[in-house]
């Protein structure tokens, strides 16, 4: 289920007309003919939003199926926190966290599954378990990651991050955040193609919150359409500090409405996939927008038609 009915979506321009890709996610199709929703499942004890709540595999699988029922088109599984200040986790621990969840979800649902990791060993184990997309906040820059992703042959999401999670929010600086991130992602896309990854299998993510201030994040969101020049865009602002600062909501769980608003703006500005914790409210917000957008531009007024003014008698 996407945002709105297929008949509506077929008439809505999501700025994806130049792509209209259907990704082959390890045998599971993900069509990008309309905006898609990725439900987040963090199986970590220290995730910024829901750390520890889904550390048990059965709980994580149940939550994933709940997100699918709410309208998620994709499930994104992560076994290492990338929140500001997070400490790294070794590959064996990460594999132990994510593989049982991926295996359980792959048996229980047909939606594609992505693995949120930077480690080549985790990528291989996750894809063997049933994952069909590699989502890497380090854009395949870790040793062996590029070769592993190319050999696996599944779609990849290249995200921008300044530094690493331990230091990325220590006074991040850019000459031009939109231009700098755009150049970085363009360079990484070229590196992926040189390594043998098909351009049609590459998506990009400007990395909201990964080494960015509030102003940086807002500029990236405002100018998100520029990144559609590179590849289909993934946007993840869900429950992040930017939403908390703008809304005054300190508790992460209270940021659902603000997160849905950010996801809506991202889709309006060209995002192909929005990565969210709160699927139901996001799906509803996008469905309402899709219904209005399907009507197209208002008809032009006929020549000579009288405009009514409130000052008229």
C-alpha positions as CSV (number, residue, x, y, z in Angstrom):
1,X,0.0,0.0,0.0
2,X,1.4,3.4,-1.0
3,X,0.2,6.9,-0.2
4,X,-3.3,7.1,-1.7
5,X,-4.8,4.8,-4.3
6,X,-2.9,3.8,-7.4
7,X,-5.3,5.7,-9.6
8,X,-4.6,8.9,-7.7
9,X,-0.8,8.3,-7.5
10,X,-0.7,7.8,-11.3
11,X,-1.7,11.4,-11.8
12,X,0.6,12.9,-9.1
13,X,4.0,14.2,-10.0
14,X,6.4,13.2,-7.2
15,X,9.4,14.5,-9.1
16,X,10.2,10.9,-9.9
17,X,9.2,10.9,-13.5
18,X,12.8,10.7,-14.7
19,X,13.3,7.5,-12.7
20,X,10.1,5.5,-12.2
21,X,12.3,2.7,-11.1
22,X,11.3,-0.6,-9.6
23,X,14.1,-1.8,-7.4
24,X,14.8,-5.5,-7.2
25,X,15.4,-5.9,-3.5
26,X,16.7,-9.5,-3.3
27,X,13.7,-10.8,-5.1
28,X,11.2,-8.3,-3.6
29,X,10.0,-5.4,-5.7
30,X,9.9,-1.8,-4.5
31,X,8.4,0.5,-7.1
32,X,9.3,4.2,-6.9
33,X,6.3,5.4,-8.9
34,X,5.1,7.2,-5.8
35,X,6.5,8.2,-2.4
36,X,7.3,5.2,-0.2
37,X,7.4,4.8,3.5
38,X,10.3,3.0,5.3
39,X,9.4,1.9,8.8
40,X,12.3,2.0,11.2
41,X,13.2,-0.9,13.5
42,X,16.1,-0.3,15.8
43,X,17.3,-3.5,17.5
44,X,19.8,-1.6,19.7
45,X,20.0,-0.9,23.4
46,X,21.1,2.7,22.8
47,X,19.1,4.1,19.9
48,X,18.3,7.8,20.3
49,X,14.5,7.3,20.0
50,X,13.5,3.8,21.1
51,X,16.8,2.2,22.3
52,X,16.2,-1.1,24.1
53,X,12.5,-1.3,23.4
54,X,12.9,-3.7,20.5
55,X,16.2,-5.4,21.5
56,X,14.3,-8.7,21.7
57,X,13.9,-10.3,18.3
58,X,10.3,-11.4,18.8
59,X,9.3,-7.8,19.9
60,X,11.2,-6.4,16.9
61,X,9.4,-8.7,14.4
62,X,6.0,-8.0,15.9
63,X,6.7,-4.2,15.6
64,X,7.8,-4.6,12.0
65,X,4.5,-6.4,11.2
66,X,2.6,-3.6,12.9
67,X,4.4,-1.0,10.8
68,X,3.5,-3.0,7.6
69,X,-0.1,-3.0,8.7
70,X,0.0,0.7,9.1
71,X,1.3,1.2,5.6
72,X,5.1,0.7,5.5
73,X,6.4,-0.3,2.1
74,X,9.8,-1.1,3.4
75,X,11.3,-2.1,6.8
76,X,14.8,-0.7,7.7
77,X,16.6,-2.8,10.4
78,X,19.5,-1.4,12.3
79,X,21.7,-3.1,14.9
80,X,24.1,-0.3,15.7
81,X,23.1,3.1,17.0
82,X,24.3,6.1,15.0
83,X,22.9,8.7,17.4
84,X,25.3,11.6,18.3
85,X,27.9,10.3,20.7
86,X,27.2,6.6,20.0
87,X,30.0,4.1,20.5
88,X,30.8,1.6,17.7
89,X,29.6,-2.1,17.8
90,X,31.6,-5.0,16.4
91,X,30.3,-6.9,13.4
92,X,29.5,-10.1,15.4
93,X,27.3,-8.3,17.9
94,X,25.6,-6.4,15.1
95,X,24.9,-9.6,13.2
96,X,23.5,-11.3,16.3
97,X,21.1,-8.5,16.7
98,X,19.8,-8.1,13.2
99,X,19.8,-11.5,11.5
100,X,17.1,-13.2,13.6
101,X,14.9,-10.1,13.0
102,X,15.5,-10.1,9.3
103,X,14.9,-13.8,9.0
104,X,11.6,-13.6,11.0
105,X,10.3,-10.7,9.0
106,X,11.4,-12.2,5.6
107,X,9.2,-15.2,6.5
108,X,6.3,-13.2,7.7
109,X,5.9,-10.4,5.1
110,X,6.8,-9.7,1.5
111,X,7.8,-6.1,1.9
112,X,11.4,-5.4,1.1
113,X,13.9,-5.2,4.0
114,X,16.9,-2.9,4.3
115,X,19.9,-3.3,6.5
116,X,21.2,-0.1,8.1
117,X,24.9,-0.9,8.5
118,X,28.4,0.2,7.3
119,X,30.1,-3.1,7.9
120,X,30.7,-5.5,4.9
121,X,30.3,-8.7,7.1
122,X,26.9,-7.4,8.3
123,X,25.8,-6.6,4.8
124,X,26.6,-10.1,3.6
125,X,24.9,-11.8,6.6
126,X,21.8,-9.5,6.4
127,X,21.3,-10.1,2.6
128,X,21.8,-13.9,3.2
129,X,19.0,-13.6,5.8
130,X,16.6,-11.9,3.4
131,X,17.5,-8.2,3.4
132,X,17.4,-6.6,-0.1
133,X,18.8,-3.0,0.4
134,X,22.0,-1.8,2.0
135,X,21.5,1.5,3.8
136,X,24.8,3.0,4.8
137,X,25.3,6.2,6.7
138,X,28.9,6.2,5.7
139,X,28.2,5.8,2.0
140,X,30.2,2.6,1.6
141,X,33.5,4.2,2.8
142,X,34.4,1.6,5.3
143,X,37.1,-0.9,4.2
144,X,35.6,-3.6,2.0
145,X,32.1,-2.1,2.0
146,X,32.1,-0.9,-1.6
147,X,33.2,-4.3,-2.9
148,X,30.8,-6.1,-0.7
149,X,27.8,-4.1,-1.8
150,X,28.8,-4.5,-5.5
151,X,29.1,-8.2,-5.1
152,X,25.8,-8.5,-3.4
153,X,24.0,-6.7,-6.2
154,X,21.2,-5.2,-4.1
155,X,20.3,-1.5,-4.1
156,X,22.3,0.8,-1.9
157,X,21.4,4.0,0.0
158,X,24.4,6.4,0.2
159,X,24.0,8.8,3.1
160,X,26.1,11.8,4.0
161,X,27.7,12.0,7.5
162,X,30.2,14.6,8.7
163,X,32.8,12.7,10.8
164,X,31.5,9.8,12.9
165,X,28.6,9.5,15.4
166,X,30.9,10.2,18.4
167,X,32.0,13.6,17.0
168,X,29.6,14.6,14.2
169,X,27.7,17.1,16.2
170,X,30.8,18.9,17.6
171,X,30.3,22.2,15.9
172,X,29.7,21.0,12.3
173,X,30.7,23.5,9.6
174,X,30.2,23.8,5.8
175,X,31.0,26.5,3.3
176,X,27.7,25.7,1.6
177,X,25.9,22.7,3.2
178,X,23.7,22.0,0.2
179,X,26.5,22.3,-2.3
180,X,29.0,20.4,-0.1
181,X,26.6,17.5,0.5
182,X,25.6,17.4,-3.2
183,X,29.2,17.1,-4.2
184,X,29.9,14.4,-1.7
185,X,27.0,12.3,-2.8
186,X,27.8,12.8,-6.5
187,X,31.4,11.6,-5.8
188,X,30.2,8.6,-3.9
189,X,27.7,7.7,-6.7
190,X,30.6,7.8,-9.2
191,X,32.8,5.6,-6.9
192,X,29.9,3.1,-6.7
193,X,29.6,3.0,-10.5
194,X,33.3,2.5,-10.8
195,X,33.1,-0.4,-8.4
196,X,30.4,-2.0,-10.6
197,X,27.2,-0.9,-8.9
198,X,24.4,-0.1,-11.4
199,X,23.3,3.5,-11.2
200,X,19.7,2.3,-11.1
201,X,20.6,0.6,-7.8
202,X,21.8,3.7,-6.1
203,X,19.7,6.1,-3.9
204,X,21.1,9.1,-1.9
205,X,20.3,10.5,1.5
206,X,21.6,14.0,2.6
207,X,21.9,12.7,6.1
208,X,19.7,14.9,8.2
209,X,21.1,15.2,11.7
210,X,24.4,13.5,10.8
211,X,26.8,16.4,11.5
212,X,24.3,19.2,10.8
213,X,23.0,22.1,12.8
214,X,19.3,23.0,12.8
215,X,19.9,25.6,10.0
216,X,21.9,23.0,8.0
217,X,19.0,20.5,8.2
218,X,16.4,23.2,7.2
219,X,18.5,24.3,4.2
220,X,18.8,20.7,3.0
221,X,15.1,20.1,3.4
222,X,14.2,23.3,1.6
223,X,16.6,22.4,-1.3
224,X,16.0,18.7,-1.3
225,X,14.9,18.7,-4.9
226,X,18.5,19.4,-6.0
227,X,19.5,15.9,-4.8
228,X,17.0,14.3,-7.2
229,X,19.5,15.4,-9.9
230,X,21.8,12.6,-8.6
231,X,19.5,9.7,-7.8
232,X,16.2,8.9,-6.0
233,X,16.3,10.6,-2.6
234,X,15.7,9.0,0.8
235,X,14.9,11.4,3.7
236,X,15.0,10.6,7.4
237,X,14.1,13.4,9.8
238,X,11.8,11.2,12.1
239,X,11.9,12.2,15.8
240,X,15.3,13.9,15.4
241,X,16.6,16.9,17.3
242,X,15.6,19.2,14.5
243,X,11.9,18.3,15.1
244,X,12.3,18.7,18.8
245,X,13.8,22.1,18.5
246,X,11.2,23.3,16.1
247,X,8.2,22.0,18.0
248,X,9.6,22.2,21.6
249,X,8.9,18.5,22.1
250,X,11.6,17.0,24.3
251,X,10.3,13.5,24.4
252,X,11.1,11.6,21.1
253,X,7.7,9.9,21.1
254,X,5.9,13.3,21.2
255,X,7.5,14.3,17.9
256,X,5.3,12.2,15.6
257,X,3.2,15.1,14.2
258,X,6.3,17.3,13.6
259,X,8.0,14.3,11.9
260,X,5.0,13.7,9.7
261,X,5.1,17.4,8.6
262,X,8.8,17.1,7.8
263,X,8.2,13.9,5.8
264,X,5.4,15.6,3.9
265,X,7.7,18.6,3.0
266,X,10.4,16.1,2.0
267,X,8.0,14.3,-0.4
268,X,6.8,17.6,-1.8
269,X,10.4,18.5,-2.5
270,X,11.2,15.2,-4.3
271,X,11.9,12.5,-1.8
272,X,11.2,9.0,-3.1
273,X,11.4,7.3,0.3
274,X,10.8,8.7,3.8
275,X,12.3,6.8,6.7
276,X,10.0,7.1,9.8
277,X,9.2,5.7,13.2
278,X,5.5,6.7,13.1
279,X,4.1,5.1,9.9
280,X,0.4,5.6,10.3
281,X,0.4,9.3,10.8
282,X,2.9,9.8,8.0
283,X,0.9,7.7,5.6
284,X,-2.3,9.7,6.4
285,X,-0.5,13.0,5.9
286,X,0.9,11.9,2.6
287,X,-2.5,10.5,1.5
288,X,-4.3,13.8,2.1
289,X,-1.6,15.7,0.2
290,X,-1.7,13.2,-2.7
291,X,-5.5,13.6,-3.0
292,X,-5.1,17.4,-3.4
293,X,-2.1,17.2,-5.6
294,X,-4.0,14.8,-7.9
295,X,-6.3,17.6,-8.9
296,X,-3.5,19.4,-10.6
297,X,-3.1,23.2,-10.9
298,X,-6.3,25.3,-10.7
299,X,-7.8,26.1,-14.1
300,X,-6.9,29.5,-15.5
301,X,-9.5,32.2,-15.2
302,X,-11.3,33.1,-18.4
303,X,-10.4,36.5,-19.9
304,X,-12.6,39.2,-18.6
305,X,-13.8,37.3,-15.6
306,X,-14.5,39.7,-12.8
307,X,-12.4,39.2,-9.6
308,X,-14.4,39.7,-6.4
309,X,-12.8,42.1,-3.9
310,X,-13.8,42.3,-0.3
311,X,-14.0,46.1,-0.9
312,X,-16.7,45.7,-3.5
313,X,-20.2,46.7,-2.5
